[in-house]
Amino acid sequence: MFEFDQYLGFLAFLSILTIGFWLMIFLLTFVIPYWLVGAIMEHLKYGKNKQKIEKRK
């Protein structure tokens, strides 16, 4: 059915596919929400500081 080099190629393909799948799951469930929440919090802090600076002037 398969020769040994075809078997290794098939295993490499499955490994790359599996790594890509889990990387996508990791990015969508942890990294992107963490990045967005941090960016929003930083934006809110910057807005509060901007208002304080404008009041002092």
DOPAFI-539666 format. One record per residue: x, y, z of N, C-alpha, C in turn; residue number from 1; residue in one letter. Coordinates in steps of 0.05 Angstrom, whole numbers. Example, Ala and Ser with C-alpha at 12.3 -4.5 7.8 and 13.67 -1.06 7.14 Angstrom:
// residues 2
R     n.x     n.y     n.z    ca.x    ca.y    ca.z     c.x     c.y     c.z  num  residuo
R     264    -114     156     246     -90     156     264     -66     156    1        A
R     257     -45     142     273     -21     143     258       1     157    2        S
//
This chain:
// residues 57
R     n.x     n.y     n.z    ca.x    ca.y    ca.z     c.x     c.y     c.z  num  residuo
R      17     -24       0       0       0       0      18      25       0    1        M
R      32      31      22      50      54      23      78      44      24    2        F
R      96      59      11     124      54      15     133      70      39    3        E
R     157      65      49     166      78      74     168     109      71    4        F
R     178     119      48     180     148      44     153     161      42    5        D
R     133     147      30     106     158      29      94     159      57    6        Q
R     100     139      73      90     138     100     101     161     116    7        Y
R     127     167     113     139     189     127     127     216     118    8        L
R     122     219      92     110     243      82      82     247      93    9        G
R      67     225      94      40     226     105      41     234     135   10        F
R      59     223     150      62     230     178      70     260     181   11        L
R      88     269     164      96     297     165      72     315     159   12        A
R      56     308     139      32     323     132      13     324     156   13        F
R       8     302     168     -11     301     191       0     317     215   14        L
R      27     316     219      39     332     241      36     361     236   15        S
R      41     371     212      39     399     205      10     408     207   16        I
R      -8     392     198     -37     398     199     -46     400     229   17        L
R     -38     382     245     -45     382     273     -33     406     288   18        T
R      -8     412     283       5     435     296      -9     460     287   19        I
R     -16     463     262     -31     487     253     -58     489     265   20        G
R     -72     467     268     -98     467     281     -97     477     309   21        F
R     -79     465     325     -77     473     353     -66     501     357   22        W
R     -49     510     339     -39     538     340     -62     557     335   23        L
R     -79     551     316    -102     568     310    -121     568     334   24        M
R    -126     546     346    -143     545     370    -131     562     393   25        I
R    -105     559     397     -91     574     418     -93     604     413   26        F
R     -88     612     388     -89     640     381    -117     652     385   27        L
R    -137     637     376    -165     648     377    -176     648     405   28        L
R    -166     630     423    -178     629     449    -162     643     471   29        T
R    -137     648     466    -120     660     487    -106     685     478   30        F
R     -90     684     458     -73     706     450     -89     730     441   31        V
R    -107     727     422    -122     749     411    -139     763     432   32        I
R    -155     748     449    -170     761     470    -152     776     490   33        P
R    -130     764     497    -111     776     516    -101     802     505   34        Y
R     -94     802     479     -84     826     466    -105     848     464   35        W
R    -130     840     458    -151     860     456    -158     872     483   36        L
R    -160     855     503    -166     866     530    -144     885     539   37        V
R    -119     877     535     -97     895     543     -97     921     527   38        G
R    -103     920     502    -105     945     486    -127     963     495   39        A
R    -150     951     501    -173     967     511    -167     980     538   40        I
R    -155     964     556    -148     975     582    -128     998     580   41        M
R    -108     994     562     -88    1015     558    -101    1040     546   42        E
R    -119    1036     528    -133    1059     516    -150    1074     537   43        H
R    -163    1059     554    -179    1072     575    -162    1088     595   44        L
R    -139    1076     602    -121    1090     620    -110    1115     607   45        K
R    -103    1113     581     -92    1136     567    -113    1158     565   46        Y
R    -138    1151     561    -160    1170     560    -164    1184     586   47        G
R    -162    1169     609    -165    1182     635    -142    1201     640   48        K
R    -118    1193     633     -95    1211     637     -97    1236     620   49        N
R    -107    1232     596    -110    1255     577    -129    1275     589   50        K
R    -151    1265     600    -171    1283     612    -159    1298     637   51        Q
R    -143    1284     653    -131    1297     676    -112    1319     668   52        K
R     -96    1314     647     -77    1333     638     -91    1358     627   53        I
R    -113    1354     613    -128    1376     601    -141    1393     624   54        E
R    -149    1381     645    -161    1395     668    -140    1413     682   55        K
R    -116    1403     683     -94    1418     696     -87    1444     681   56        R
R     -91    1444     655     -83    1467     639    -102    1489     640   57        K
//
